Amino acid sequence: MLPQGVDNLLVPVCLSSTHVGWGALRLEPVWMSTGEAAGFAAGMAKREQTTPGALDADQLVRTLVEHRQLVSFFNDVRSTAPTRASRPRNTSRPRDSLPVTMHNWIAH
């Protein structure tokens, strides 16, 4: 998200990756997450009067998690397991209607 040689610019969609990484990066939910991360990074940089590249990456991750942003996804790890950054438990049920599923996400 931080182009080489350019300060104070975040590019959340035009990411560089291998062909394997691009398989995941090209998906819309990932673009939404990188956009959220870029937005939080821009806000933090403005508040701290610095450039996005000079931000503390760990603090950015903590801020994202505090705002319930998904920073990692592992189906095989329980949300109660000790991790660097916790995530909300996935309570979606594909056969439920969208309002029921959204209520479950918000409740957890």
Phi and psi in radians as a Rosetta constraint file:
Dihedral C 1 N 2 CA 2 C 2 CIRCULARHARMONIC -1.882 0.35
Dihedral N 2 CA 2 C 2 N 3 CIRCULARHARMONIC 1.789 0.35
Dihedral C 2 N 3 CA 3 C 3 CIRCULARHARMONIC -1.091 0.35
Dihedral N 3 CA 3 C 3 N 4 CIRCULARHARMONIC 2.457 0.35
Dihedral C 3 N 4 CA 4 C 4 CIRCULARHARMONIC -1.140 0.35
Dihedral N 4 CA 4 C 4 N 5 CIRCULARHARMONIC 2.391 0.35
Dihedral C 4 N 5 CA 5 C 5 CIRCULARHARMONIC 1.380 0.35
Dihedral N 5 CA 5 C 5 N 6 CIRCULARHARMONIC 0.091 0.35
Dihedral C 5 N 6 CA 6 C 6 CIRCULARHARMONIC -2.233 0.35
Dihedral N 6 CA 6 C 6 N 7 CIRCULARHARMONIC 2.121 0.35
Dihedral C 6 N 7 CA 7 C 7 CIRCULARHARMONIC -1.588 0.35
Dihedral N 7 CA 7 C 7 N 8 CIRCULARHARMONIC 2.648 0.35
Dihedral C 7 N 8 CA 8 C 8 CIRCULARHARMONIC 1.164 0.35
Dihedral N 8 CA 8 C 8 N 9 CIRCULARHARMONIC 0.598 0.35
Dihedral C 8 N 9 CA 9 C 9 CIRCULARHARMONIC -2.410 0.35
Dihedral N 9 CA 9 C 9 N 10 CIRCULARHARMONIC 2.235 0.35
Dihedral C 9 N 10 CA 10 C 10 CIRCULARHARMONIC -1.992 0.35
Dihedral N 10 CA 10 C 10 N 11 CIRCULARHARMONIC 2.295 0.35
Dihedral C 10 N 11 CA 11 C 11 CIRCULARHARMONIC -2.168 0.35
Dihedral N 11 CA 11 C 11 N 12 CIRCULARHARMONIC 1.597 0.35
Dihedral C 11 N 12 CA 12 C 12 CIRCULARHARMONIC -1.346 0.35
Dihedral N 12 CA 12 C 12 N 13 CIRCULARHARMONIC -0.295 0.35
Dihedral C 12 N 13 CA 13 C 13 CIRCULARHARMONIC -1.854 0.35
Dihedral N 13 CA 13 C 13 N 14 CIRCULARHARMONIC -0.678 0.35
Dihedral C 13 N 14 CA 14 C 14 CIRCULARHARMONIC -1.461 0.35
Dihedral N 14 CA 14 C 14 N 15 CIRCULARHARMONIC 1.224 0.35
Dihedral C 14 N 15 CA 15 C 15 CIRCULARHARMONIC -1.610 0.35
Dihedral N 15 CA 15 C 15 N 16 CIRCULARHARMONIC 2.631 0.35
Dihedral C 15 N 16 CA 16 C 16 CIRCULARHARMONIC -1.696 0.35
Dihedral N 16 CA 16 C 16 N 17 CIRCULARHARMONIC 2.359 0.35
Dihedral C 16 N 17 CA 17 C 17 CIRCULARHARMONIC -2.783 0.35
Dihedral N 17 CA 17 C 17 N 18 CIRCULARHARMONIC 3.004 0.35
Dihedral C 17 N 18 CA 18 C 18 CIRCULARHARMONIC -1.335 0.35
Dihedral N 18 CA 18 C 18 N 19 CIRCULARHARMONIC 2.988 0.35
Dihedral C 18 N 19 CA 19 C 19 CIRCULARHARMONIC -1.129 0.35
Dihedral N 19 CA 19 C 19 N 20 CIRCULARHARMONIC -0.481 0.35
Dihedral C 19 N 20 CA 20 C 20 CIRCULARHARMONIC -1.255 0.35
Dihedral N 20 CA 20 C 20 N 21 CIRCULARHARMONIC -0.832 0.35
Dihedral C 20 N 21 CA 21 C 21 CIRCULARHARMONIC -1.106 0.35
Dihedral N 21 CA 21 C 21 N 22 CIRCULARHARMONIC -0.599 0.35
Dihedral C 21 N 22 CA 22 C 22 CIRCULARHARMONIC -1.122 0.35
Dihedral N 22 CA 22 C 22 N 23 CIRCULARHARMONIC -0.438 0.35
Dihedral C 22 N 23 CA 23 C 23 CIRCULARHARMONIC -0.988 0.35
Dihedral N 23 CA 23 C 23 N 24 CIRCULARHARMONIC -0.598 0.35
Dihedral C 23 N 24 CA 24 C 24 CIRCULARHARMONIC -1.621 0.35
Dihedral N 24 CA 24 C 24 N 25 CIRCULARHARMONIC -0.686 0.35
Dihedral C 24 N 25 CA 25 C 25 CIRCULARHARMONIC -1.122 0.35
Dihedral N 25 CA 25 C 25 N 26 CIRCULARHARMONIC -0.477 0.35
Dihedral C 25 N 26 CA 26 C 26 CIRCULARHARMONIC -1.329 0.35
Dihedral N 26 CA 26 C 26 N 27 CIRCULARHARMONIC -0.111 0.35
Dihedral C 26 N 27 CA 27 C 27 CIRCULARHARMONIC -1.447 0.35
Dihedral N 27 CA 27 C 27 N 28 CIRCULARHARMONIC 2.497 0.35
Dihedral C 27 N 28 CA 28 C 28 CIRCULARHARMONIC -0.992 0.35
Dihedral N 28 CA 28 C 28 N 29 CIRCULARHARMONIC -0.738 0.35
Dihedral C 28 N 29 CA 29 C 29 CIRCULARHARMONIC -1.057 0.35
Dihedral N 29 CA 29 C 29 N 30 CIRCULARHARMONIC -0.569 0.35
Dihedral C 29 N 30 CA 30 C 30 CIRCULARHARMONIC -1.228 0.35
Dihedral N 30 CA 30 C 30 N 31 CIRCULARHARMONIC -0.708 0.35
Dihedral C 30 N 31 CA 31 C 31 CIRCULARHARMONIC -1.069 0.35
Dihedral N 31 CA 31 C 31 N 32 CIRCULARHARMONIC -0.683 0.35
Dihedral C 31 N 32 CA 32 C 32 CIRCULARHARMONIC -1.122 0.35
Dihedral N 32 CA 32 C 32 N 33 CIRCULARHARMONIC -0.726 0.35
Dihedral C 32 N 33 CA 33 C 33 CIRCULARHARMONIC -1.159 0.35
Dihedral N 33 CA 33 C 33 N 34 CIRCULARHARMONIC -0.741 0.35
Dihedral C 33 N 34 CA 34 C 34 CIRCULARHARMONIC -1.191 0.35
Dihedral N 34 CA 34 C 34 N 35 CIRCULARHARMONIC -0.571 0.35
Dihedral C 34 N 35 CA 35 C 35 CIRCULARHARMONIC -1.138 0.35
Dihedral N 35 CA 35 C 35 N 36 CIRCULARHARMONIC -0.736 0.35
Dihedral C 35 N 36 CA 36 C 36 CIRCULARHARMONIC -1.065 0.35
Dihedral N 36 CA 36 C 36 N 37 CIRCULARHARMONIC -0.804 0.35
Dihedral C 36 N 37 CA 37 C 37 CIRCULARHARMONIC -1.071 0.35
Dihedral N 37 CA 37 C 37 N 38 CIRCULARHARMONIC -0.732 0.35
Dihedral C 37 N 38 CA 38 C 38 CIRCULARHARMONIC -1.116 0.35
Dihedral N 38 CA 38 C 38 N 39 CIRCULARHARMONIC -0.692 0.35
Dihedral C 38 N 39 CA 39 C 39 CIRCULARHARMONIC -1.111 0.35
Dihedral N 39 CA 39 C 39 N 40 CIRCULARHARMONIC -0.790 0.35
Dihedral C 39 N 40 CA 40 C 40 CIRCULARHARMONIC -1.126 0.35
Dihedral N 40 CA 40 C 40 N 41 CIRCULARHARMONIC -0.708 0.35
Dihedral C 40 N 41 CA 41 C 41 CIRCULARHARMONIC -1.106 0.35
Dihedral N 41 CA 41 C 41 N 42 CIRCULARHARMONIC -0.722 0.35
Dihedral C 41 N 42 CA 42 C 42 CIRCULARHARMONIC -1.102 0.35
Dihedral N 42 CA 42 C 42 N 43 CIRCULARHARMONIC -0.760 0.35
Dihedral C 42 N 43 CA 43 C 43 CIRCULARHARMONIC -1.106 0.35
Dihedral N 43 CA 43 C 43 N 44 CIRCULARHARMONIC -0.747 0.35
Dihedral C 43 N 44 CA 44 C 44 CIRCULARHARMONIC -1.115 0.35
Dihedral N 44 CA 44 C 44 N 45 CIRCULARHARMONIC -0.745 0.35
Dihedral C 44 N 45 CA 45 C 45 CIRCULARHARMONIC -1.098 0.35
Dihedral N 45 CA 45 C 45 N 46 CIRCULARHARMONIC -0.725 0.35
Dihedral C 45 N 46 CA 46 C 46 CIRCULARHARMONIC -1.123 0.35
Dihedral N 46 CA 46 C 46 N 47 CIRCULARHARMONIC -0.799 0.35
Dihedral C 46 N 47 CA 47 C 47 CIRCULARHARMONIC -1.102 0.35
Dihedral N 47 CA 47 C 47 N 48 CIRCULARHARMONIC -0.679 0.35
Dihedral C 47 N 48 CA 48 C 48 CIRCULARHARMONIC -1.561 0.35
Dihedral N 48 CA 48 C 48 N 49 CIRCULARHARMONIC 0.015 0.35
Dihedral C 48 N 49 CA 49 C 49 CIRCULARHARMONIC 0.917 0.35
Dihedral N 49 CA 49 C 49 N 50 CIRCULARHARMONIC 0.934 0.35
Dihedral C 49 N 50 CA 50 C 50 CIRCULARHARMONIC -2.489 0.35
Dihedral N 50 CA 50 C 50 N 51 CIRCULARHARMONIC -3.108 0.35
Dihedral C 50 N 51 CA 51 C 51 CIRCULARHARMONIC -1.637 0.35
Dihedral N 51 CA 51 C 51 N 52 CIRCULARHARMONIC 2.725 0.35
Dihedral C 51 N 52 CA 52 C 52 CIRCULARHARMONIC -0.994 0.35
Dihedral N 52 CA 52 C 52 N 53 CIRCULARHARMONIC -0.622 0.35
Dihedral C 52 N 53 CA 53 C 53 CIRCULARHARMONIC -1.178 0.35
Dihedral N 53 CA 53 C 53 N 54 CIRCULARHARMONIC -0.356 0.35
Dihedral C 53 N 54 CA 54 C 54 CIRCULARHARMONIC -1.619 0.35
Dihedral N 54 CA 54 C 54 N 55 CIRCULARHARMONIC -0.005 0.35
Dihedral C 54 N 55 CA 55 C 55 CIRCULARHARMONIC -1.208 0.35
Dihedral N 55 CA 55 C 55 N 56 CIRCULARHARMONIC 2.683 0.35
Dihedral C 55 N 56 CA 56 C 56 CIRCULARHARMONIC -1.337 0.35
Dihedral N 56 CA 56 C 56 N 57 CIRCULARHARMONIC 1.966 0.35
Dihedral C 56 N 57 CA 57 C 57 CIRCULARHARMONIC -1.072 0.35
Dihedral N 57 CA 57 C 57 N 58 CIRCULARHARMONIC -0.676 0.35
Dihedral C 57 N 58 CA 58 C 58 CIRCULARHARMONIC -1.101 0.35
Dihedral N 58 CA 58 C 58 N 59 CIRCULARHARMONIC -0.674 0.35
Dihedral C 58 N 59 CA 59 C 59 CIRCULARHARMONIC -1.163 0.35
Dihedral N 59 CA 59 C 59 N 60 CIRCULARHARMONIC -0.670 0.35
Dihedral C 59 N 60 CA 60 C 60 CIRCULARHARMONIC -1.089 0.35
Dihedral N 60 CA 60 C 60 N 61 CIRCULARHARMONIC -0.783 0.35
Dihedral C 60 N 61 CA 61 C 61 CIRCULARHARMONIC -1.077 0.35
Dihedral N 61 CA 61 C 61 N 62 CIRCULARHARMONIC -0.774 0.35
Dihedral C 61 N 62 CA 62 C 62 CIRCULARHARMONIC -1.060 0.35
Dihedral N 62 CA 62 C 62 N 63 CIRCULARHARMONIC -0.711 0.35
Dihedral C 62 N 63 CA 63 C 63 CIRCULARHARMONIC -1.117 0.35
Dihedral N 63 CA 63 C 63 N 64 CIRCULARHARMONIC -0.747 0.35
Dihedral C 63 N 64 CA 64 C 64 CIRCULARHARMONIC -1.074 0.35
Dihedral N 64 CA 64 C 64 N 65 CIRCULARHARMONIC -0.775 0.35
Dihedral C 64 N 65 CA 65 C 65 CIRCULARHARMONIC -1.142 0.35
Dihedral N 65 CA 65 C 65 N 66 CIRCULARHARMONIC -0.700 0.35
Dihedral C 65 N 66 CA 66 C 66 CIRCULARHARMONIC -1.046 0.35
Dihedral N 66 CA 66 C 66 N 67 CIRCULARHARMONIC -0.504 0.35
Dihedral C 66 N 67 CA 67 C 67 CIRCULARHARMONIC -1.701 0.35
Dihedral N 67 CA 67 C 67 N 68 CIRCULARHARMONIC 0.361 0.35
Dihedral C 67 N 68 CA 68 C 68 CIRCULARHARMONIC 1.044 0.35
Dihedral N 68 CA 68 C 68 N 69 CIRCULARHARMONIC 0.585 0.35
Dihedral C 68 N 69 CA 69 C 69 CIRCULARHARMONIC -1.533 0.35
Dihedral N 69 CA 69 C 69 N 70 CIRCULARHARMONIC 2.425 0.35
Dihedral C 69 N 70 CA 70 C 70 CIRCULARHARMONIC -1.365 0.35
Dihedral N 70 CA 70 C 70 N 71 CIRCULARHARMONIC 2.013 0.35
Dihedral C 70 N 71 CA 71 C 71 CIRCULARHARMONIC -1.841 0.35
Dihedral N 71 CA 71 C 71 N 72 CIRCULARHARMONIC -0.215 0.35
Dihedral C 71 N 72 CA 72 C 72 CIRCULARHARMONIC -2.715 0.35
Dihedral N 72 CA 72 C 72 N 73 CIRCULARHARMONIC 2.713 0.35
Dihedral C 72 N 73 CA 73 C 73 CIRCULARHARMONIC -2.407 0.35
Dihedral N 73 CA 73 C 73 N 74 CIRCULARHARMONIC 2.003 0.35
Dihedral C 73 N 74 CA 74 C 74 CIRCULARHARMONIC -2.371 0.35
Dihedral N 74 CA 74 C 74 N 75 CIRCULARHARMONIC 1.937 0.35
Dihedral C 74 N 75 CA 75 C 75 CIRCULARHARMONIC -1.150 0.35
Dihedral N 75 CA 75 C 75 N 76 CIRCULARHARMONIC -0.411 0.35
Dihedral C 75 N 76 CA 76 C 76 CIRCULARHARMONIC -1.627 0.35
Dihedral N 76 CA 76 C 76 N 77 CIRCULARHARMONIC 0.097 0.35
Dihedral C 76 N 77 CA 77 C 77 CIRCULARHARMONIC -1.979 0.35
Dihedral N 77 CA 77 C 77 N 78 CIRCULARHARMONIC 2.178 0.35
Dihedral C 77 N 78 CA 78 C 78 CIRCULARHARMONIC -1.220 0.35
Dihedral N 78 CA 78 C 78 N 79 CIRCULARHARMONIC 2.516 0.35
Dihedral C 78 N 79 CA 79 C 79 CIRCULARHARMONIC -1.177 0.35
Dihedral N 79 CA 79 C 79 N 80 CIRCULARHARMONIC -0.244 0.35
Dihedral C 79 N 80 CA 80 C 80 CIRCULARHARMONIC -1.562 0.35
Dihedral N 80 CA 80 C 80 N 81 CIRCULARHARMONIC -0.123 0.35
Dihedral C 80 N 81 CA 81 C 81 CIRCULARHARMONIC -1.191 0.35
Dihedral N 81 CA 81 C 81 N 82 CIRCULARHARMONIC 2.506 0.35
Dihedral C 81 N 82 CA 82 C 82 CIRCULARHARMONIC -1.191 0.35
Dihedral N 82 CA 82 C 82 N 83 CIRCULARHARMONIC 2.093 0.35
Dihedral C 82 N 83 CA 83 C 83 CIRCULARHARMONIC -2.369 0.35
Dihedral N 83 CA 83 C 83 N 84 CIRCULARHARMONIC 2.940 0.35
Dihedral C 83 N 84 CA 84 C 84 CIRCULARHARMONIC -1.116 0.35
Dihedral N 84 CA 84 C 84 N 85 CIRCULARHARMONIC -0.690 0.35
Dihedral C 84 N 85 CA 85 C 85 CIRCULARHARMONIC -2.440 0.35
Dihedral N 85 CA 85 C 85 N 86 CIRCULARHARMONIC 2.079 0.35
Dihedral C 85 N 86 CA 86 C 86 CIRCULARHARMONIC -1.366 0.35
Dihedral N 86 CA 86 C 86 N 87 CIRCULARHARMONIC 2.805 0.35
Dihedral C 86 N 87 CA 87 C 87 CIRCULARHARMONIC -2.308 0.35
Dihedral N 87 CA 87 C 87 N 88 CIRCULARHARMONIC 2.697 0.35
Dihedral C 87 N 88 CA 88 C 88 CIRCULARHARMONIC -1.120 0.35
Dihedral N 88 CA 88 C 88 N 89 CIRCULARHARMONIC 2.560 0.35
Dihedral C 88 N 89 CA 89 C 89 CIRCULARHARMONIC -1.188 0.35
Dihedral N 89 CA 89 C 89 N 90 CIRCULARHARMONIC 2.386 0.35
Dihedral C 89 N 90 CA 90 C 90 CIRCULARHARMONIC -1.329 0.35
Dihedral N 90 CA 90 C 90 N 91 CIRCULARHARMONIC 1.951 0.35
Dihedral C 90 N 91 CA 91 C 91 CIRCULARHARMONIC -1.959 0.35
Dihedral N 91 CA 91 C 91 N 92 CIRCULARHARMONIC 0.278 0.35
Dihedral C 91 N 92 CA 92 C 92 CIRCULARHARMONIC -1.221 0.35
Dihedral N 92 CA 92 C 92 N 93 CIRCULARHARMONIC 2.567 0.35
Dihedral C 92 N 93 CA 93 C 93 CIRCULARHARMONIC -2.283 0.35
Dihedral N 93 CA 93 C 93 N 94 CIRCULARHARMONIC 1.879 0.35
Dihedral C 93 N 94 CA 94 C 94 CIRCULARHARMONIC -0.957 0.35
Dihedral N 94 CA 94 C 94 N 95 CIRCULARHARMONIC -0.471 0.35
Dihedral C 94 N 95 CA 95 C 95 CIRCULARHARMONIC -1.472 0.35
Dihedral N 95 CA 95 C 95 N 96 CIRCULARHARMONIC -0.214 0.35
Dihedral C 95 N 96 CA 96 C 96 CIRCULARHARMONIC -1.328 0.35
Dihedral N 96 CA 96 C 96 N 97 CIRCULARHARMONIC 2.763 0.35
Dihedral C 96 N 97 CA 97 C 97 CIRCULARHARMONIC -1.239 0.35
Dihedral N 97 CA 97 C 97 N 98 CIRCULARHARMONIC 2.780 0.35
Dihedral C 97 N 98 CA 98 C 98 CIRCULARHARMONIC -1.010 0.35
Dihedral N 98 CA 98 C 98 N 99 CIRCULARHARMONIC -0.773 0.35
Dihedral C 98 N 99 CA 99 C 99 CIRCULARHARMONIC -1.055 0.35
Dihedral N 99 CA 99 C 99 N 100 CIRCULARHARMONIC -0.637 0.35
Dihedral C 99 N 100 CA 100 C 100 CIRCULARHARMONIC -1.159 0.35
Dihedral N 100 CA 100 C 100 N 101 CIRCULARHARMONIC -0.788 0.35
Dihedral C 100 N 101 CA 101 C 101 CIRCULARHARMONIC -1.078 0.35
Dihedral N 101 CA 101 C 101 N 102 CIRCULARHARMONIC -0.775 0.35
Dihedral C 101 N 102 CA 102 C 102 CIRCULARHARMONIC -1.100 0.35
Dihedral N 102 CA 102 C 102 N 103 CIRCULARHARMONIC -0.700 0.35
Dihedral C 102 N 103 CA 103 C 103 CIRCULARHARMONIC -1.060 0.35
Dihedral N 103 CA 103 C 103 N 104 CIRCULARHARMONIC -0.736 0.35
Dihedral C 103 N 104 CA 104 C 104 CIRCULARHARMONIC -1.104 0.35
Dihedral N 104 CA 104 C 104 N 105 CIRCULARHARMONIC -0.689 0.35
Dihedral C 104 N 105 CA 105 C 105 CIRCULARHARMONIC -1.124 0.35
Dihedral N 105 CA 105 C 105 N 106 CIRCULARHARMONIC -0.781 0.35
Dihedral C 105 N 106 CA 106 C 106 CIRCULARHARMONIC -1.195 0.35
Dihedral N 106 CA 106 C 106 N 107 CIRCULARHARMONIC -0.630 0.35
Dihedral C 106 N 107 CA 107 C 107 CIRCULARHARMONIC -1.211 0.35
Dihedral N 107 CA 107 C 107 N 108 CIRCULARHARMONIC -0.370 0.35
